Protein backbone atom coordinates (compact mmCIF):
# COMPACT_ATOMS: atom_id res chain seq x y z
CA UNK A 1 0.00 0.00 0.00
CA UNK A 2 1.37 3.40 -1.01
CA UNK A 3 -0.19 6.29 0.89
CA UNK A 4 -0.32 9.73 -0.70
CA UNK A 5 -1.11 12.80 1.41
CA UNK A 6 -3.05 15.60 -0.26
CA UNK A 7 -4.03 19.13 0.68
CA UNK A 8 -7.22 19.28 -1.35
CA UNK A 9 -10.89 19.91 -0.87
CA UNK A 10 -11.87 17.89 -3.92
CA UNK A 11 -13.95 15.17 -2.24
CA UNK A 12 -17.05 13.28 -3.23
CA UNK A 13 -19.87 12.09 -1.01
CA UNK A 14 -18.77 8.54 -1.83
CA UNK A 15 -15.24 9.25 -0.52
CA UNK A 16 -16.75 10.22 2.85
CA UNK A 17 -19.26 7.39 2.88
CA UNK A 18 -16.53 4.77 2.47
CA UNK A 19 -14.17 6.39 4.99
CA UNK A 20 -16.76 6.96 7.71
CA UNK A 21 -18.29 3.49 7.24
CA UNK A 22 -14.81 1.99 7.71
CA UNK A 23 -14.57 3.53 11.20
CA UNK A 24 -18.22 2.97 12.07
CA UNK A 25 -19.13 6.63 12.55
CA UNK A 26 -22.78 7.59 12.37
CA UNK A 27 -22.06 10.86 10.57
CA UNK A 28 -21.79 8.75 7.40
CA UNK A 29 -25.54 9.36 7.11
CA UNK A 30 -24.82 13.00 6.22
CA UNK A 31 -22.29 12.92 3.35
CA UNK A 32 -23.36 16.28 1.91
CA UNK A 33 -22.74 17.94 5.28
CA UNK A 34 -19.32 16.29 5.51
CA UNK A 35 -18.31 17.55 2.06
CA UNK A 36 -19.51 21.06 2.95
CA UNK A 37 -17.70 21.00 6.31
CA UNK A 38 -14.40 19.92 4.75
CA UNK A 39 -14.65 22.46 1.95
CA UNK A 40 -15.17 25.18 4.58
CA UNK A 41 -12.36 24.04 6.91
CA UNK A 42 -9.26 26.20 7.17
CA UNK A 43 -6.88 23.26 6.67
CA UNK A 44 -7.59 19.79 5.28
CA UNK A 45 -5.13 16.96 4.69
CA UNK A 46 -6.33 13.61 3.41
CA UNK A 47 -4.57 10.27 3.00
CA UNK A 48 -5.21 8.23 -0.15
CA UNK A 49 -4.45 4.67 -1.20
CA UNK A 50 -4.88 5.00 -4.95
CA UNK A 51 -8.34 6.48 -5.49
CA UNK A 52 -9.58 5.56 -2.00
CA UNK A 53 -9.51 8.12 0.82
CA UNK A 54 -8.26 6.26 3.90
CA UNK A 55 -7.66 9.11 6.33
CA UNK A 56 -8.55 12.71 6.98
CA UNK A 57 -7.54 15.53 9.30
CA UNK A 58 -9.15 18.96 9.30
CA UNK A 59 -8.66 22.12 11.33
CA UNK A 60 -10.55 25.34 11.84
CA UNK A 61 -8.43 28.36 12.65
CA UNK A 62 -9.91 31.67 13.71
CA UNK A 63 -6.68 33.51 13.02
CA UNK A 64 -5.90 34.15 16.68
CA UNK A 65 -5.24 31.85 19.63
CA UNK A 66 -8.00 29.29 19.04
CA UNK A 67 -8.05 26.32 16.67
CA UNK A 68 -9.97 23.07 16.48
CA UNK A 69 -8.71 19.82 14.92
CA UNK A 70 -10.60 16.71 13.87
CA UNK A 71 -9.07 13.37 12.84
CA UNK A 72 -10.62 10.36 11.12
CA UNK A 73 -8.56 7.42 9.92
CA UNK A 74 -8.78 3.89 8.61
CA UNK A 75 -5.44 2.13 8.21
CA UNK A 76 -6.50 -0.17 5.35
CA UNK A 77 -9.39 -2.20 4.01
CA UNK A 78 -8.76 -4.89 6.66
CA UNK A 79 -7.69 -2.89 9.73
CA UNK A 80 -9.58 -0.02 11.30
CA UNK A 81 -8.17 2.52 13.74
CA UNK A 82 -10.10 5.13 15.66
CA UNK A 83 -8.20 8.18 16.85
Secondary structure by P-SEA (a helix, b strand, c coil): cbbbbbccccccaaaaaaaaaaacccccccaaaaaaaaaaccbbbbbbcccccccbbbbbbccccbbbbbbbbbccccccccc
